[in-house]
Amino acid sequence: MAASTSIRIDQTLYEQARSEAQAEHRTIAGQIEYWAKVGRAALDNPDLPVSFIAESLASMAEPREDATPFVPRSRLP
């Protein structure tokens, strides 16, 4: 289990995280960690849309055995 640290955050941000966490089936801490990962990746890749970054992070978290193989359009029937 990862170590944890307590931090203070704005109450409004906490409430937003709670709402999003419930909708996304995450813990509040998990939601804030997710936002931090997306934000960090967005800062590191300013040329990419945030939606692409979020979808890419979700894809990378998916177990490999559940992944759908990529099939180029040129090979589709």
ZIVEN-V478880 format. One record per residue. N is the residue number from 1. RES is the residue in one small letter. PSI is psi as a letter, one per 30 degrees, with the letter a starting at -180 (none if undefined). Layout:
n->N res->RES psi->PSI
n->N res->RES psi->PSI
//
This chain:
n->1 res->m psi->k
n->2 res->a psi->k
n->3 res->a psi->l
n->4 res->s psi->l
n->5 res->t psi->k
n->6 res->s psi->k
n->7 res->i psi->l
n->8 res->r psi->k
n->9 res->i psi->l
n->10 res->d psi->k
n->11 res->q psi->e
n->12 res->t psi->e
n->13 res->l psi->e
n->14 res->y psi->e
n->15 res->e psi->e
n->16 res->q psi->e
n->17 res->a psi->e
n->18 res->r psi->e
n->19 res->s psi->e
n->20 res->e psi->e
n->21 res->a psi->e
n->22 res->q psi->e
n->23 res->a psi->e
n->24 res->e psi->g
n->25 res->h psi->h
n->26 res->r psi->l
n->27 res->t psi->l
n->28 res->i psi->e
n->29 res->a psi->e
n->30 res->g psi->e
n->31 res->q psi->e
n->32 res->i psi->e
n->33 res->e psi->e
n->34 res->y psi->e
n->35 res->w psi->e
n->36 res->a psi->e
n->37 res->k psi->e
n->38 res->v psi->e
n->39 res->g psi->e
n->40 res->r psi->e
n->41 res->a psi->e
n->42 res->a psi->e
n->43 res->l psi->e
n->44 res->d psi->f
n->45 res->n psi->i
n->46 res->p psi->f
n->47 res->d psi->f
n->48 res->l psi->k
n->49 res->p psi->k
n->50 res->v psi->e
n->51 res->s psi->e
n->52 res->f psi->e
n->53 res->i psi->e
n->54 res->a psi->e
n->55 res->e psi->e
n->56 res->s psi->e
n->57 res->l psi->e
n->58 res->a psi->e
n->59 res->s psi->e
n->60 res->m psi->f
n->61 res->a psi->f
n->62 res->e psi->k
n->63 res->p psi->k
n->64 res->r psi->e
n->65 res->e psi->f
n->66 res->d psi->f
n->67 res->a psi->k
n->68 res->t psi->k
n->69 res->p psi->k
n->70 res->f psi->k
n->71 res->v psi->j
n->72 res->p psi->k
n->73 res->r psi->e
n->74 res->s psi->f
n->75 res->r psi->f
n->76 res->l psi->k
n->77 res->p psi->none
//
